[in-house]
Amino acid sequence: MATATQLSKNDSAVLGAILDPEAGLGGNVAVVEPKVEPDRHYDSQTLHTIQEREKQILLPLNSDSPSLSTIESGIAAFDSLLEEFPNYAAGYNNRAQARRLLHPDLKKLSQHSHDLKAIFEDLAAAIRLASPDSPVQPVSRQAANVLSSAYTHRGYLLYKASQPAASGSFSLAALPDLAKYDREELTEMASRDFALGGRYGNKAAKQLAVHTNPYAKLCGSIVKEALQKEMEAFSTGITTE
């Protein structure tokens, strides 16, 4: 009698992707619970004070074309806010987005290593502070919004860096911790971030997770190969069954 063969985790992941490319890629949605405190680091009164200040910072930045001085003033204001309230996750996420306004052209962003490093550090801080202690724990709507935005933003930067140099010339060469990864590894990292962005509510990130995931690509290759064999068999009159 034959014994059952145990699949490795890697083989199971490949098989899962073949059967369902979206499995594990944001297909499991995080539980958003209204009763969870909006920010676990601050009480409601303190949080209200922080958010009122944040609104005043964001207001001039939300115009169609904020000036350079407006953007720089906004970043400086976030610096002050986060110095006073260093555990405010949304502040780091918004400061990263404000800094991106300084360099909408990614090619130019990669030439400003200080800003590029600051963006990745802020996104990492936002994710760390907003994440629950356990992946199965429910989160507040505010935390879900921060995680959705930060993971998707970071995933986008990693994905752009994974593309051939000729296609956009965005590089992470100035960041030693990320420059060591090759294109394939950066794509996998981007896919994981997109999946988590999708898990916390970003539908576009969920689709991008499937698009960039290597197992989903493998699934497509397997299907393509199977169809090609079927076509060859049909043209020669041979059945594959």
Contacts in CASP RR format, 6 or more apart in sequence:
PFRMAT RR
TARGET T0000
AUTHOR 0000-0000-0000
METHOD contacts of the structure
MODEL  1
MATATQLSKNDSAVLGAILDPEAGLGGNVAVVEPKVEPDRHYDSQTLHTI
QEREKQILLPLNSDSPSLSTIESGIAAFDSLLEEFPNYAAGYNNRAQARR
LLHPDLKKLSQHSHDLKAIFEDLAAAIRLASPDSPVQPVSRQAANVLSSA
YTHRGYLLYKASQPAASGSFSLAALPDLAKYDREELTEMASRDFALGGRY
GNKAAKQLAVHTNPYAKLCGSIVKEALQKEMEAFSTGITTE
7 15 0 8 1.000
13 215 0 8 1.000
14 215 0 8 1.000
14 218 0 8 1.000
16 23 0 8 1.000
16 215 0 8 1.000
17 23 0 8 1.000
17 213 0 8 1.000
17 215 0 8 1.000
17 216 0 8 1.000
17 218 0 8 1.000
17 219 0 8 1.000
18 215 0 8 1.000
18 218 0 8 1.000
18 219 0 8 1.000
18 222 0 8 1.000
21 210 0 8 1.000
21 213 0 8 1.000
21 215 0 8 1.000
21 216 0 8 1.000
21 219 0 8 1.000
22 206 0 8 1.000
22 210 0 8 1.000
22 216 0 8 1.000
24 195 0 8 1.000
25 191 0 8 1.000
25 194 0 8 1.000
25 195 0 8 1.000
25 206 0 8 1.000
25 209 0 8 1.000
25 210 0 8 1.000
25 213 0 8 1.000
25 216 0 8 1.000
26 195 0 8 1.000
26 196 0 8 1.000
26 197 0 8 1.000
26 198 0 8 1.000
26 199 0 8 1.000
26 206 0 8 1.000
26 209 0 8 1.000
27 195 0 8 1.000
27 198 0 8 1.000
27 199 0 8 1.000
27 206 0 8 1.000
28 199 0 8 1.000
29 198 0 8 1.000
29 199 0 8 1.000
29 201 0 8 1.000
30 138 0 8 1.000
30 139 0 8 1.000
30 144 0 8 1.000
30 147 0 8 1.000
30 199 0 8 1.000
30 200 0 8 1.000
30 201 0 8 1.000
31 136 0 8 1.000
31 137 0 8 1.000
31 138 0 8 1.000
31 139 0 8 1.000
32 138 0 8 1.000
32 139 0 8 1.000
32 140 0 8 1.000
32 141 0 8 1.000
32 144 0 8 1.000
33 138 0 8 1.000
33 139 0 8 1.000
33 140 0 8 1.000
34 140 0 8 1.000
34 141 0 8 1.000
36 138 0 8 1.000
36 139 0 8 1.000
36 140 0 8 1.000
36 143 0 8 1.000
37 44 0 8 1.000
37 140 0 8 1.000
38 44 0 8 1.000
38 47 0 8 1.000
38 140 0 8 1.000
38 141 0 8 1.000
38 142 0 8 1.000
38 143 0 8 1.000
39 47 0 8 1.000
39 88 0 8 1.000
39 89 0 8 1.000
39 90 0 8 1.000
39 140 0 8 1.000
39 142 0 8 1.000
39 143 0 8 1.000
40 143 0 8 1.000
41 87 0 8 1.000
41 88 0 8 1.000
41 89 0 8 1.000
41 129 0 8 1.000
42 50 0 8 1.000
42 85 0 8 1.000
42 87 0 8 1.000
42 88 0 8 1.000
46 85 0 8 1.000
50 81 0 8 1.000
50 85 0 8 1.000
50 88 0 8 1.000
53 81 0 8 1.000
54 81 0 8 1.000
54 90 0 8 1.000
54 91 0 8 1.000
54 94 0 8 1.000
56 77 0 8 1.000
57 74 0 8 1.000
57 77 0 8 1.000
57 78 0 8 1.000
57 81 0 8 1.000
57 94 0 8 1.000
58 94 0 8 1.000
60 66 0 8 1.000
60 70 0 8 1.000
60 73 0 8 1.000
60 74 0 8 1.000
61 70 0 8 1.000
61 71 0 8 1.000
61 74 0 8 1.000
61 98 0 8 1.000
61 101 0 8 1.000
63 70 0 8 1.000
66 101 0 8 1.000
68 102 0 8 1.000
71 98 0 8 1.000
71 101 0 8 1.000
71 102 0 8 1.000
72 102 0 8 1.000
74 98 0 8 1.000
75 95 0 8 1.000
75 98 0 8 1.000
75 99 0 8 1.000
75 102 0 8 1.000
78 91 0 8 1.000
78 94 0 8 1.000
78 95 0 8 1.000
78 98 0 8 1.000
79 95 0 8 1.000
81 88 0 8 1.000
81 91 0 8 1.000
82 88 0 8 1.000
82 91 0 8 1.000
82 92 0 8 1.000
82 95 0 8 1.000
87 129 0 8 1.000
88 129 0 8 1.000
89 125 0 8 1.000
89 126 0 8 1.000
89 127 0 8 1.000
89 128 0 8 1.000
89 129 0 8 1.000
89 130 0 8 1.000
89 143 0 8 1.000
89 146 0 8 1.000
90 126 0 8 1.000
90 130 0 8 1.000
90 142 0 8 1.000
90 145 0 8 1.000
90 146 0 8 1.000
91 126 0 8 1.000
92 122 0 8 1.000
92 123 0 8 1.000
92 125 0 8 1.000
92 126 0 8 1.000
92 129 0 8 1.000
92 150 0 8 1.000
93 122 0 8 1.000
93 123 0 8 1.000
93 126 0 8 1.000
93 130 0 8 1.000
93 146 0 8 1.000
93 149 0 8 1.000
93 150 0 8 1.000
93 153 0 8 1.000
95 122 0 8 1.000
96 118 0 8 1.000
96 119 0 8 1.000
96 122 0 8 1.000
96 123 0 8 1.000
96 126 0 8 1.000
96 150 0 8 1.000
96 153 0 8 1.000
97 149 0 8 1.000
97 153 0 8 1.000
99 115 0 8 1.000
99 118 0 8 1.000
99 119 0 8 1.000
99 122 0 8 1.000
100 109 0 8 1.000
100 119 0 8 1.000
100 153 0 8 1.000
102 112 0 8 1.000
102 115 0 8 1.000
103 109 0 8 1.000
103 112 0 8 1.000
103 115 0 8 1.000
106 157 0 8 1.000
106 160 0 8 1.000
106 168 0 8 1.000
106 170 0 8 1.000
107 168 0 8 1.000
107 169 0 8 1.000
107 170 0 8 1.000
109 115 0 8 1.000
109 116 0 8 1.000
109 119 0 8 1.000
109 170 0 8 1.000
110 116 0 8 1.000
110 169 0 8 1.000
110 170 0 8 1.000
110 171 0 8 1.000
110 172 0 8 1.000
110 173 0 8 1.000
110 174 0 8 1.000
113 174 0 8 1.000
113 175 0 8 1.000
116 172 0 8 1.000
116 174 0 8 1.000
116 175 0 8 1.000
117 174 0 8 1.000
117 175 0 8 1.000
119 157 0 8 1.000
120 154 0 8 1.000
120 157 0 8 1.000
120 175 0 8 1.000
120 178 0 8 1.000
123 150 0 8 1.000
123 153 0 8 1.000
123 154 0 8 1.000
124 154 0 8 1.000
126 146 0 8 1.000
126 147 0 8 1.000
126 149 0 8 1.000
126 150 0 8 1.000
127 146 0 8 1.000
127 147 0 8 1.000
127 150 0 8 1.000
127 151 0 8 1.000
127 154 0 8 1.000
130 139 0 8 1.000
130 143 0 8 1.000
130 146 0 8 1.000
130 147 0 8 1.000
130 150 0 8 1.000
131 143 0 8 1.000
131 147 0 8 1.000
132 138 0 8 1.000
132 139 0 8 1.000
132 143 0 8 1.000
139 147 0 8 1.000
139 200 0 8 1.000
144 200 0 8 1.000
144 201 0 8 1.000
145 200 0 8 1.000
147 196 0 8 1.000
147 197 0 8 1.000
147 200 0 8 1.000
148 197 0 8 1.000
148 198 0 8 1.000
148 200 0 8 1.000
148 201 0 8 1.000
148 202 0 8 1.000
148 205 0 8 1.000
149 202 0 8 1.000
151 193 0 8 1.000
151 194 0 8 1.000
151 196 0 8 1.000
151 197 0 8 1.000
151 198 0 8 1.000
151 200 0 8 1.000
151 202 0 8 1.000
151 205 0 8 1.000
152 193 0 8 1.000
152 194 0 8 1.000
152 197 0 8 1.000
152 198 0 8 1.000
152 202 0 8 1.000
152 204 0 8 1.000
152 205 0 8 1.000
154 193 0 8 1.000
155 189 0 8 1.000
155 190 0 8 1.000
155 193 0 8 1.000
155 194 0 8 1.000
155 205 0 8 1.000
156 190 0 8 1.000
157 170 0 8 1.000
157 172 0 8 1.000
158 178 0 8 1.000
158 186 0 8 1.000
158 187 0 8 1.000
158 189 0 8 1.000
158 190 0 8 1.000
158 193 0 8 1.000
159 186 0 8 1.000
159 187 0 8 1.000
159 190 0 8 1.000
159 194 0 8 1.000
159 208 0 8 1.000
159 212 0 8 1.000
160 168 0 8 1.000
160 170 0 8 1.000
161 170 0 8 1.000
161 171 0 8 1.000
161 172 0 8 1.000
161 178 0 8 1.000
161 186 0 8 1.000
162 183 0 8 1.000
162 184 0 8 1.000
162 186 0 8 1.000
162 187 0 8 1.000
162 190 0 8 1.000
163 170 0 8 1.000
163 183 0 8 1.000
164 183 0 8 1.000
165 171 0 8 1.000
171 179 0 8 1.000
172 178 0 8 1.000
172 179 0 8 1.000
172 186 0 8 1.000
173 179 0 8 1.000
178 186 0 8 1.000
181 189 0 8 1.000
184 214 0 8 1.000
187 212 0 8 1.000
187 214 0 8 1.000
188 212 0 8 1.000
188 213 0 8 1.000
188 214 0 8 1.000
190 208 0 8 1.000
190 212 0 8 1.000
191 208 0 8 1.000
191 209 0 8 1.000
191 212 0 8 1.000
191 213 0 8 1.000
191 214 0 8 1.000
192 209 0 8 1.000
193 205 0 8 1.000
194 205 0 8 1.000
194 206 0 8 1.000
194 208 0 8 1.000
194 209 0 8 1.000
194 212 0 8 1.000
195 205 0 8 1.000
195 206 0 8 1.000
195 209 0 8 1.000
195 213 0 8 1.000
196 205 0 8 1.000
197 205 0 8 1.000
197 206 0 8 1.000
197 209 0 8 1.000
198 205 0 8 1.000
198 206 0 8 1.000
198 209 0 8 1.000
199 206 0 8 1.000
210 216 0 8 1.000
229 240 0 8 1.000
230 240 0 8 1.000
233 239 0 8 1.000
233 240 0 8 1.000
END
